[in-house]
Each structure stands twice: as structure tokens, then as C-alpha cells.
Amino acid sequence: MRTKRTRGYIVETAKEFELNASQVQEVAESMFRFTADVMGEGNRVLLDFHEIRLMKWGVFKVKPGRRKHFERIRDEKSNNTRK
């Protein structure tokens, strides 16, 4: 729980549904963990990364600048192995 306001929402929701605050926090954080896991499964060598859409939150994907960063790292590694 990062902010006081977030903690308030979690406690309020926990009371409303008669749950522990830790249970509500686990549910709230699960979609972000899932998103990170799915995006982390991408292939940095082939630069093949998954996109994920969370309803009412938007589409999450690797930004073009980050893709270029991985491409640069890949190219540097391949150039170093050739020498």
C-alpha cells in the first residue's frame, strides 16, 4: 500500500465485503503482478513482446524506446561475440 488514500480504499473495501485488508490488497495487486508476468515473458533476442489489455485500464505494451534499448543491447552482444 503506497499511499494513505490507497490504504483507505483497501480498508473501506475490506469492511464493505467483510474481508481482511490483506485479502483486498492481494486482489488489487494481482492484476498488476499478472501484467508484469505476461510482459516479462517476452523474447528480448527476437524483440517479441506481448501486449495486454486490462478492461477500463488500457493496453500495456513495451514502448518503442525500450524496444530500441533491447535491440541495442542485442546488437552490442552480437558484435562482441564476432570479435
Secondary structure as a PSIPRED ss2 file (coil, helix, strand):
# PSIPRED VFORMAT (PSIPRED V4.0)

   1 M C   1.000  0.000  0.000
   2 R C   1.000  0.000  0.000
   3 T C   1.000  0.000  0.000
   4 K H   0.000  1.000  0.000
   5 R H   0.000  1.000  0.000
   6 T H   0.000  1.000  0.000
   7 R H   0.000  1.000  0.000
   8 G H   0.000  1.000  0.000
   9 Y H   0.000  1.000  0.000
  10 I H   0.000  1.000  0.000
  11 V H   0.000  1.000  0.000
  12 E H   0.000  1.000  0.000
  13 T H   0.000  1.000  0.000
  14 A H   0.000  1.000  0.000
  15 K H   0.000  1.000  0.000
  16 E H   0.000  1.000  0.000
  17 F C   1.000  0.000  0.000
  18 E C   1.000  0.000  0.000
  19 L C   1.000  0.000  0.000
  20 N C   1.000  0.000  0.000
  21 A H   0.000  1.000  0.000
  22 S H   0.000  1.000  0.000
  23 Q H   0.000  1.000  0.000
  24 V H   0.000  1.000  0.000
  25 Q H   0.000  1.000  0.000
  26 E H   0.000  1.000  0.000
  27 V H   0.000  1.000  0.000
  28 A H   0.000  1.000  0.000
  29 E H   0.000  1.000  0.000
  30 S H   0.000  1.000  0.000
  31 M H   0.000  1.000  0.000
  32 F H   0.000  1.000  0.000
  33 R H   0.000  1.000  0.000
  34 F H   0.000  1.000  0.000
  35 T H   0.000  1.000  0.000
  36 A H   0.000  1.000  0.000
  37 D H   0.000  1.000  0.000
  38 V H   0.000  1.000  0.000
  39 M H   0.000  1.000  0.000
  40 G H   0.000  1.000  0.000
  41 E C   1.000  0.000  0.000
  42 G C   1.000  0.000  0.000
  43 N E   0.000  0.000  1.000
  44 R C   1.000  0.000  0.000
  45 V C   1.000  0.000  0.000
  46 L C   1.000  0.000  0.000
  47 L C   1.000  0.000  0.000
  48 D E   0.000  0.000  1.000
  49 F C   1.000  0.000  0.000
  50 H C   1.000  0.000  0.000
  51 E C   1.000  0.000  0.000
  52 I E   0.000  0.000  1.000
  53 R E   0.000  0.000  1.000
  54 L E   0.000  0.000  1.000
  55 M C   1.000  0.000  0.000
  56 K C   1.000  0.000  0.000
  57 W C   1.000  0.000  0.000
  58 G E   0.000  0.000  1.000
  59 V E   0.000  0.000  1.000
  60 F E   0.000  0.000  1.000
  61 K C   1.000  0.000  0.000
  62 V C   1.000  0.000  0.000
  63 K C   1.000  0.000  0.000
  64 P H   0.000  1.000  0.000
  65 G H   0.000  1.000  0.000
  66 R H   0.000  1.000  0.000
  67 R H   0.000  1.000  0.000
  68 K H   0.000  1.000  0.000
  69 H H   0.000  1.000  0.000
  70 F H   0.000  1.000  0.000
  71 E H   0.000  1.000  0.000
  72 R H   0.000  1.000  0.000
  73 I H   0.000  1.000  0.000
  74 R H   0.000  1.000  0.000
  75 D H   0.000  1.000  0.000
  76 E H   0.000  1.000  0.000
  77 K H   0.000  1.000  0.000
  78 S H   0.000  1.000  0.000
  79 N H   0.000  1.000  0.000
  80 N H   0.000  1.000  0.000
  81 T H   0.000  1.000  0.000
  82 R H   0.000  1.000  0.000
  83 K C   1.000  0.000  0.000
